[in-house]
Amino acid sequence: MHIRKYDFDYSRRFFMEKVATGAGSAGILGALFPLMAESGDHYKAYPEELMSIEAYTKGKVKVGDVINKDNVELVQDLIDPMLFQEVTQDGREFFILPTQAEIEHQFPPFYLDATLKNWGQAVIGDDGNVWTKDGKPWIGGHPFPDPQTPEQVQANVVLSWGRHDADIFAIPTYALDPEGSIQYKYDFVWAQQQTIGLVNPQSAGGAPYLPGKENMLRYQSVWFTAPNDIKGTAFMNEWYYDQSKFPELYGYLPAFKRVRRFPTNQRFEPLVAGINLFLSDAWAAGDPMLTWGNWKIVHRGPMLGAMHYNWRPDQDNWQHPTVGGPGGNSYYRVGKSLIPEVIVLEGEPTGFPRAPLSKRRVYFDARSIEYPQAISYDRRGEIWKSFEPGFAAYDTTLDLDKGVPDYGNHKKVASDGRTEWSWNWVISNDIQSRRITRFCQSQHCQGGWESGWDNQGPAEDFINQYMTQSAMRRLGT
């Protein structure tokens, strides 16, 4: 008889001890990130029970299985409360994907290079911001790939949202009413440019900072291209590196034909009518890091999340099939794989005295420090809304008959030929109003815009073209 030393009960006890002592170093058999950096995967950091859904469930669930209300109890301890309610009460379903262990499939390539190169050079200063050991702004990649505190976990996400120097996303968006009907359909473009922590050798001549912008973190804008009654509406954020300062927020409204400055601390309101996407939601880190506080670790353990194989080049415009809800189209029908370990943080909006939420719970994949779920709670402490994403390396599609990856001819690569990585879709579910907004990063959207990463030309030109007040006026007309 084969007796496993590191069985489910051992793993559970290990994670309980980790919660009691703080973040610490992830992994059961050894520190996670050092093992990933050394071997290129995380097989040496976790036992078999945390690497295989079939081993974890003792054969009750396997890759390719569809999880729905009839069998969701088999994985109830692996999913968050919002997903459980969506499956049991709203007809949502998802399928099981294999666990992806390779480190190169969990980061954009240049960002991973910088993380490995700069590992160990970051500190959190007395002001709460991230600095290099010689007191300079951060130089690129994860500042804390092996985080020891909740604040270090947060810093990995806040300092570089998309993990590219520059991104532009074409995003068709659907806002559904409580009856499951599509009430609003929008197309918008989201663009952002890092000014600190540049990782692509082609950016700023290989320097980590955009010259003259060392006090800034990023420029980010969004503009709507459809329908006609909202077309031209645009918003632009100028983010300071100091995470105690709110970004400057400007908006262009075509009806008034002028740019106006908006109160920047009103970050829990929809950008346009009908959707429940807030500025605060972005990457579960849409606000400056130091405007939130009282972070604590509330859970560690395995989880099912959409961290891999969620790109759909086999579908028209990279859209996803839908399932569930009153009309059968409320949720994307997506796959989820076993994450060996998530670090679950809870934080409070300490910089927002009139915030409509009391706290946010964010689940972080310990391998990549990316989040498979973020849940906001109202002032009464009850679940209000979720912000659930999917991610992928851009080199696989799916065998829909088996629910497993299919390495076909689809691939998106960086300038040096390595596989790209990005987010794919988001489901934002306001469970109290029963309104769902879902959107995905698509190949294109109305207006002729296309998604792309790090191929936008010089950073200054990209900012001037899309992320200034004059650019907002031009885009609006």
C-alpha positions as CSV (number, residue, x, y, z in Angstrom):
1,M,0.0,0.0,0.0
2,H,1.3,3.5,-1.0
3,I,1.0,5.9,1.9
4,R,1.3,9.5,1.0
5,K,3.3,11.7,3.4
6,Y,1.8,14.9,2.2
7,D,-1.9,14.1,2.0
8,F,-4.9,16.4,2.0
9,D,-5.0,16.7,5.8
10,Y,-1.3,17.5,5.9
11,S,-1.8,20.3,3.3
12,R,-4.8,21.7,5.2
13,R,-2.8,21.8,8.5
14,F,0.1,23.4,6.7
15,F,-2.1,26.2,5.3
16,M,-3.8,26.8,8.6
17,E,-0.4,27.3,10.2
18,K,0.5,29.7,7.5
19,V,-2.6,31.8,8.1
20,A,-1.8,32.0,11.8
21,T,1.7,33.2,11.2
22,G,1.1,35.6,8.3
23,A,2.0,35.5,4.6
24,G,5.5,34.0,4.7
25,S,6.9,31.9,1.9
26,A,4.5,29.9,-0.2
27,G,4.8,26.2,-1.0
28,I,4.7,23.1,1.1
29,L,7.8,21.2,0.1
30,G,9.9,24.3,-0.2
31,A,9.8,28.0,-0.8
32,L,7.7,28.4,-4.0
33,F,9.3,31.1,-6.1
34,P,12.9,30.0,-5.6
35,L,11.9,26.5,-6.8
36,M,9.9,27.9,-9.7
37,A,12.9,30.1,-10.7
38,E,15.3,27.2,-10.5
39,S,13.4,24.5,-12.3
40,G,10.9,26.5,-14.4
41,D,7.8,24.9,-12.8
42,H,6.3,24.4,-9.3
43,Y,6.2,20.7,-9.2
44,K,8.8,20.6,-6.4
45,A,6.9,23.0,-4.2
46,Y,3.6,21.1,-3.8
47,P,2.6,17.4,-3.3
48,E,0.5,15.5,-5.9
49,E,-2.7,16.2,-4.0
50,L,-2.4,19.9,-4.8
51,M,-1.2,19.4,-8.4
52,S,-4.0,17.2,-9.8
53,I,-7.7,17.6,-9.4
54,E,-8.2,13.9,-9.7
55,A,-5.8,13.2,-6.9
56,Y,-7.3,15.9,-4.7
57,T,-10.9,14.6,-5.2
58,K,-9.8,10.9,-5.0
59,G,-11.0,10.4,-8.6
60,K,-14.4,12.0,-8.2
61,V,-13.5,14.9,-10.5
62,K,-11.1,14.8,-13.5
63,V,-9.9,17.0,-16.3
64,G,-12.7,17.6,-18.8
65,D,-15.5,17.2,-16.4
66,V,-18.3,19.8,-16.3
67,I,-19.2,21.3,-13.0
68,N,-22.9,22.3,-12.5
69,K,-25.5,22.4,-9.8
70,D,-25.7,18.6,-9.8
71,N,-22.1,17.9,-8.8
72,V,-20.7,21.2,-7.5
73,E,-20.6,19.9,-4.0
74,L,-17.6,17.8,-5.1
75,V,-15.5,20.9,-5.4
76,Q,-17.3,23.2,-3.0
77,D,-14.3,23.6,-0.8
78,L,-12.3,24.7,-3.9
79,I,-14.5,27.6,-5.0
80,D,-15.5,31.0,-3.6
81,P,-19.0,31.7,-2.2
82,M,-20.0,33.8,-5.2
83,L,-19.2,31.1,-7.7
84,F,-21.0,28.5,-5.6
85,Q,-24.1,30.6,-5.5
86,E,-24.0,31.3,-9.3
87,V,-23.7,27.6,-10.0
88,T,-26.4,26.4,-7.5
89,Q,-28.9,29.2,-8.0
90,D,-28.3,30.7,-11.4
91,G,-27.5,27.7,-13.6
92,R,-23.8,28.6,-14.2
93,E,-21.4,25.8,-15.2
94,F,-17.7,25.5,-15.9
95,F,-15.4,22.7,-17.0
96,I,-12.2,21.4,-15.4
97,L,-8.8,22.2,-17.0
98,P,-5.4,20.7,-16.2
99,T,-3.1,22.5,-13.8
100,Q,-0.4,24.6,-15.5
101,A,2.9,24.3,-13.7
102,E,5.3,26.1,-16.1
103,I,6.4,29.5,-14.9
104,E,6.7,30.9,-18.4
105,H,3.0,30.4,-19.0
106,Q,2.1,32.6,-16.0
107,F,3.7,35.9,-16.9
108,P,4.4,38.1,-19.9
109,P,8.0,37.2,-21.0
110,F,9.7,40.5,-20.4
111,Y,7.9,41.0,-17.1
112,L,9.2,37.5,-15.9
113,D,12.7,38.4,-17.0
114,A,12.6,41.6,-14.9
115,T,11.1,39.7,-11.9
116,L,14.0,37.2,-11.9
117,K,16.6,39.9,-12.6
118,N,15.4,42.4,-9.9
119,W,14.4,39.9,-7.2
120,G,15.6,40.9,-3.8
121,Q,16.1,44.6,-4.6
122,A,12.8,46.0,-3.3
123,V,11.9,47.3,0.1
124,I,8.8,49.1,1.4
125,G,9.9,52.4,2.8
126,D,8.7,54.3,5.9
127,D,6.2,56.1,3.7
128,G,4.6,52.8,2.6
129,N,5.8,53.0,-1.0
130,V,8.0,50.5,-2.8
131,W,11.6,51.6,-3.4
132,T,14.9,49.9,-4.5
133,K,17.4,49.4,-1.7
134,D,19.2,52.6,-2.9
135,G,16.0,54.7,-2.6
136,K,14.9,54.8,-6.2
137,P,11.4,54.0,-7.7
138,W,10.9,50.4,-8.6
139,I,12.8,49.0,-11.6
140,G,10.4,46.4,-13.0
141,G,8.8,43.0,-12.5
142,H,7.4,41.8,-9.2
143,P,9.0,43.7,-6.4
144,F,8.2,40.8,-4.0
145,P,7.8,37.5,-6.0
146,D,8.1,35.7,-2.7
147,P,5.9,37.9,-0.5
148,Q,6.1,37.9,3.3
149,T,3.3,40.4,4.2
150,P,-0.1,41.3,2.8
151,E,1.3,44.7,1.7
152,Q,4.0,43.0,-0.4
153,V,1.3,40.9,-2.1
154,Q,-0.6,44.0,-3.0
155,A,2.5,45.8,-4.3
156,N,3.0,43.1,-6.9
157,V,-0.3,44.0,-8.5
158,V,-0.7,47.7,-8.0
159,L,2.7,48.7,-9.5
160,S,2.0,47.1,-12.9
161,W,-1.6,46.2,-13.8
162,G,-1.3,44.5,-17.1
163,R,2.4,43.5,-16.6
164,H,3.3,45.0,-19.9
165,D,4.9,48.4,-20.5
166,A,2.0,49.4,-22.7
167,D,-1.4,47.8,-23.5
168,I,-4.4,48.6,-25.6
169,F,-7.5,46.5,-25.2
170,A,-10.5,46.3,-27.5
171,I,-13.5,45.4,-25.2
172,P,-17.0,44.6,-26.2
173,T,-19.1,44.8,-23.1
174,Y,-22.6,43.5,-22.2
175,A,-24.7,44.7,-19.3
176,L,-27.5,42.3,-18.3
177,D,-30.6,43.2,-16.3
178,P,-32.1,41.0,-13.6
179,E,-34.2,39.1,-16.2
180,G,-31.0,38.1,-18.1
181,S,-31.6,40.4,-21.1
182,I,-28.8,42.5,-22.5
183,Q,-29.8,46.0,-21.5
184,Y,-26.7,47.8,-22.7
185,K,-24.1,46.8,-25.3
186,Y,-20.9,49.0,-25.3
187,D,-17.6,48.9,-27.1
188,F,-14.7,50.6,-25.5
189,V,-10.9,50.8,-25.6
190,W,-8.7,50.7,-22.6
191,A,-5.1,51.9,-22.9
192,Q,-2.3,52.3,-20.4
193,Q,1.4,53.1,-20.4
194,Q,3.8,52.5,-17.5
195,T,6.3,55.2,-16.7
196,I,8.0,53.3,-13.9
197,G,9.3,49.7,-13.9
198,L,9.6,49.4,-17.7
199,V,10.6,45.9,-18.6
200,N,10.7,45.7,-22.4
201,P,14.2,46.4,-23.8
202,Q,12.6,48.5,-26.5
203,S,11.0,50.9,-24.0
204,A,12.9,54.1,-23.1
205,G,16.1,52.6,-24.5
206,G,16.1,49.8,-22.0
207,A,15.9,52.1,-19.0
208,P,13.4,51.3,-16.2
209,Y,11.9,54.8,-16.2
210,L,10.4,57.1,-18.8
211,P,12.6,60.2,-18.7
212,G,11.0,63.2,-16.9
213,K,8.1,61.0,-15.6
214,E,9.9,59.5,-12.5
215,N,7.3,60.8,-10.2
216,M,4.5,59.1,-12.1
217,L,3.5,55.5,-12.2
218,R,1.2,55.1,-15.3
219,Y,-1.1,56.9,-17.6
220,Q,-4.4,55.2,-18.4
221,S,-7.4,56.1,-20.5
222,V,-10.7,54.6,-21.7
223,W,-12.9,55.7,-24.5
224,F,-16.2,54.4,-25.8
225,T,-16.7,53.7,-29.5
226,A,-20.3,52.4,-29.5
227,P,-23.2,52.9,-29.4
228,N,-23.6,56.3,-31.0
229,D,-25.3,58.0,-28.0
230,I,-22.2,57.3,-25.9
231,K,-19.5,57.3,-28.6
232,G,-16.6,59.6,-27.8
233,T,-17.1,59.6,-24.0
234,A,-13.6,59.2,-22.6
235,F,-11.8,59.2,-19.2
236,M,-8.1,59.6,-18.4
237,N,-6.1,58.9,-15.3
238,E,-2.7,60.2,-14.4
239,W,-1.3,58.0,-11.6
240,Y,1.4,59.3,-9.2
241,Y,4.1,56.9,-8.0
242,D,3.3,57.9,-4.4
243,Q,0.5,55.5,-3.5
244,S,-1.0,57.9,-0.9
245,K,-2.0,60.3,-3.7
246,F,-5.2,59.8,-5.8
247,P,-4.7,59.9,-9.6
248,E,-5.8,62.9,-11.6
249,L,-9.1,62.0,-13.3
250,Y,-10.4,63.8,-16.4
251,G,-13.4,63.1,-18.5
252,Y,-14.6,64.2,-22.0
253,L,-18.4,64.2,-22.6
254,P,-19.3,64.7,-26.3
255,A,-22.6,66.5,-25.4
256,F,-20.7,69.3,-23.7
257,K,-17.6,69.2,-26.0
258,R,-15.2,69.9,-23.2
259,V,-12.9,68.1,-20.8
260,R,-13.7,68.4,-17.2
261,R,-11.9,67.3,-14.0
262,F,-13.8,64.7,-11.9
263,P,-13.6,64.1,-8.2
264,T,-10.9,61.4,-8.2
265,N,-12.0,59.7,-4.9
266,Q,-15.4,58.7,-6.4
267,R,-14.1,55.3,-7.6
268,F,-17.1,53.1,-6.8
269,E,-19.5,54.4,-9.5
270,P,-20.1,53.1,-13.0
271,L,-18.3,54.9,-15.9
272,V,-21.5,54.9,-18.0
273,A,-25.1,53.8,-17.5
274,G,-26.0,50.2,-16.9
275,I,-22.6,48.7,-16.2
276,N,-21.2,47.8,-12.8
277,L,-17.5,48.3,-13.8
278,F,-15.9,50.8,-11.4
279,L,-12.5,52.4,-11.5
280,S,-11.8,50.7,-8.2
281,D,-12.3,47.3,-9.7
282,A,-9.4,47.3,-12.2
283,W,-7.1,44.3,-11.5
284,A,-8.6,44.2,-8.0
285,A,-6.2,47.1,-7.4
286,G,-7.9,50.1,-9.1
287,D,-7.0,52.5,-6.3
288,P,-3.7,53.7,-4.9
289,M,-2.3,51.1,-2.5
290,L,-2.1,53.3,0.5
291,T,-5.8,54.5,0.2
292,W,-6.7,51.0,1.5
293,G,-5.5,49.5,4.7
294,N,-6.0,47.0,7.5
295,W,-5.0,44.2,5.2
296,K,-4.9,40.7,6.7
297,I,-4.6,37.1,5.5
298,V,-7.9,35.3,6.1
299,H,-7.2,32.0,4.2
300,R,-4.7,30.0,2.4
301,G,-5.3,26.8,0.4
302,P,-6.1,25.3,-3.0
303,M,-8.7,26.8,-5.3
304,L,-10.2,26.4,-8.7
305,G,-9.5,29.4,-10.9
306,A,-9.4,30.5,-14.5
307,M,-5.7,31.3,-14.6
308,H,-4.8,29.4,-17.8
309,Y,-6.1,28.3,-21.2
310,N,-8.8,31.0,-21.3
311,W,-7.9,32.6,-24.7
312,R,-10.5,31.6,-27.4
313,P,-9.0,32.3,-30.8
314,D,-11.2,29.6,-32.2
315,Q,-14.2,31.8,-31.4
316,D,-15.3,34.8,-33.5
317,N,-13.5,37.9,-32.1
318,W,-12.1,35.8,-29.2
319,Q,-15.6,35.8,-27.6
320,H,-16.6,33.1,-25.2
321,P,-19.8,30.9,-25.2
322,T,-22.3,31.9,-22.5
323,V,-24.3,29.9,-20.0
324,G,-26.6,30.3,-17.0
325,G,-29.0,33.0,-15.8
326,P,-32.6,33.5,-16.8
327,G,-31.7,33.8,-20.5
328,G,-28.9,31.3,-20.6
329,N,-26.3,34.0,-21.4
330,S,-25.4,35.6,-18.1
331,Y,-21.9,34.0,-17.7
332,Y,-19.1,33.0,-19.9
333,R,-18.7,29.2,-20.2
334,V,-15.1,28.9,-19.2
335,G,-12.6,26.4,-17.8
336,K,-10.9,26.4,-14.3
337,S,-7.9,24.5,-13.1
338,L,-6.6,23.6,-9.7
339,I,-4.4,26.3,-8.2
340,P,-2.2,24.6,-5.5
341,E,-2.3,27.6,-3.3
342,V,-4.1,31.0,-3.0
343,I,-3.4,33.7,-0.5
344,V,-6.7,35.4,0.4
345,L,-6.5,39.0,1.7
346,E,-9.1,41.2,3.2
347,G,-8.6,45.0,3.2
348,E,-10.7,48.1,4.0
349,P,-11.1,51.4,2.0
350,T,-9.4,53.5,4.7
351,G,-9.0,56.5,2.3
352,F,-12.7,56.7,1.4
353,P,-14.9,57.9,4.2
354,R,-18.1,57.5,2.1
355,A,-17.2,54.3,0.4
356,P,-20.2,52.1,-0.3
357,L,-18.3,49.0,0.6
358,S,-16.8,47.9,4.0
359,K,-14.1,45.6,2.7
360,R,-12.8,43.6,-0.3
361,R,-11.6,40.0,-0.2
362,V,-9.1,39.2,-2.9
363,Y,-7.8,35.8,-3.8
364,F,-4.2,35.7,-5.1
365,D,-2.6,32.8,-6.9
366,A,0.6,32.3,-4.9
367,R,2.5,31.3,-8.0
368,S,2.0,34.4,-10.1
369,I,0.4,36.8,-7.5
370,E,-2.5,37.3,-9.9
371,Y,-6.1,37.2,-8.7
372,P,-8.8,34.7,-9.8
373,Q,-11.5,36.5,-7.8
374,A,-12.2,39.7,-5.9
375,I,-15.4,40.0,-3.7
376,S,-16.6,43.3,-2.3
377,Y,-18.9,43.6,0.8
378,D,-21.3,46.3,1.5
379,R,-21.4,48.5,4.6
380,R,-23.4,45.8,6.5
381,G,-20.7,43.3,5.8
382,E,-22.8,41.3,3.2
383,I,-21.6,40.2,-0.2
384,W,-22.2,43.0,-2.8
385,K,-20.4,42.1,-6.0
386,S,-17.6,40.0,-7.5
387,F,-15.0,40.8,-10.1
388,E,-13.9,37.5,-11.6
389,P,-11.3,37.3,-14.4
390,G,-9.7,34.7,-16.6
391,F,-6.1,34.7,-17.9
392,A,-4.0,32.8,-20.5
393,A,-0.7,32.4,-22.3
394,Y,-1.5,33.2,-25.9
395,D,-0.5,29.9,-27.4
396,T,-3.4,27.5,-26.9
397,T,-7.0,27.0,-27.6
398,L,-9.3,24.3,-26.3
399,D,-10.6,20.9,-27.4
400,L,-14.2,21.6,-26.6
401,D,-15.1,17.9,-26.7
402,K,-12.6,17.1,-24.0
403,G,-12.3,20.4,-22.2
404,V,-8.5,20.3,-22.5
405,P,-5.9,22.5,-24.2
406,D,-5.3,22.0,-27.9
407,Y,-1.9,23.3,-29.1
408,G,-2.9,24.4,-32.6
409,N,-1.7,27.1,-34.9
410,H,-3.0,30.0,-32.7
411,K,-0.3,32.0,-31.1
412,K,0.6,35.6,-30.1
413,V,4.2,36.4,-29.4
414,A,6.3,39.2,-28.0
415,S,9.0,41.0,-30.1
416,D,11.5,38.3,-29.3
417,G,9.2,35.4,-30.3
418,R,8.3,34.2,-26.9
419,T,4.6,33.5,-26.0
420,E,2.5,36.5,-24.8
421,W,0.2,36.5,-21.7
422,S,-2.7,38.6,-20.7
423,W,-6.2,38.7,-19.2
424,N,-9.0,37.3,-21.3
425,W,-12.4,38.0,-19.7
426,V,-14.2,39.4,-16.7
427,I,-17.6,38.7,-15.0
428,S,-18.7,41.5,-12.7
429,N,-21.7,40.3,-10.8
430,D,-23.7,42.7,-8.5
431,I,-25.5,39.9,-6.6
432,Q,-27.8,42.4,-4.7
433,S,-29.3,44.0,-7.8
434,R,-28.9,40.8,-9.9
435,R,-27.2,42.8,-12.6
436,I,-24.2,41.3,-14.4
437,T,-21.6,43.0,-16.6
438,R,-19.4,40.8,-18.6
439,F,-16.7,41.7,-21.1
440,C,-13.6,40.1,-22.7
441,Q,-10.4,41.3,-24.3
442,S,-11.3,40.8,-28.0
443,Q,-9.3,40.9,-31.2
444,H,-11.1,44.1,-32.2
445,C,-14.1,46.4,-31.4
446,Q,-16.1,49.0,-33.2
447,G,-14.1,51.9,-34.4
448,G,-11.4,49.7,-35.9
449,W,-9.4,49.3,-32.6
450,E,-7.4,46.1,-32.0
451,S,-5.9,44.7,-28.8
452,G,-2.1,44.6,-28.5
453,W,0.8,44.7,-26.0
454,D,4.1,46.5,-26.1
455,N,3.9,47.2,-29.8
456,Q,2.6,50.8,-29.7
457,G,5.8,52.6,-30.5
458,P,7.6,55.2,-28.3
459,A,6.0,55.6,-24.9
460,E,5.8,59.4,-25.2
461,D,4.0,59.1,-28.5
462,F,1.6,56.6,-27.0
463,I,0.8,58.9,-24.1
464,N,0.4,61.9,-26.4
465,Q,-1.9,60.0,-28.8
466,Y,-4.3,58.5,-26.2
467,M,-3.6,59.8,-22.7
468,T,-3.7,63.6,-22.7
469,Q,-6.6,66.1,-22.5
470,S,-6.1,67.0,-26.1
471,A,-6.1,63.3,-27.1
472,M,-9.5,62.9,-25.3
473,R,-11.0,65.8,-27.3
474,R,-9.6,64.2,-30.6
475,L,-10.9,60.8,-29.7
476,G,-14.3,62.3,-28.9
477,T,-14.7,63.7,-32.3
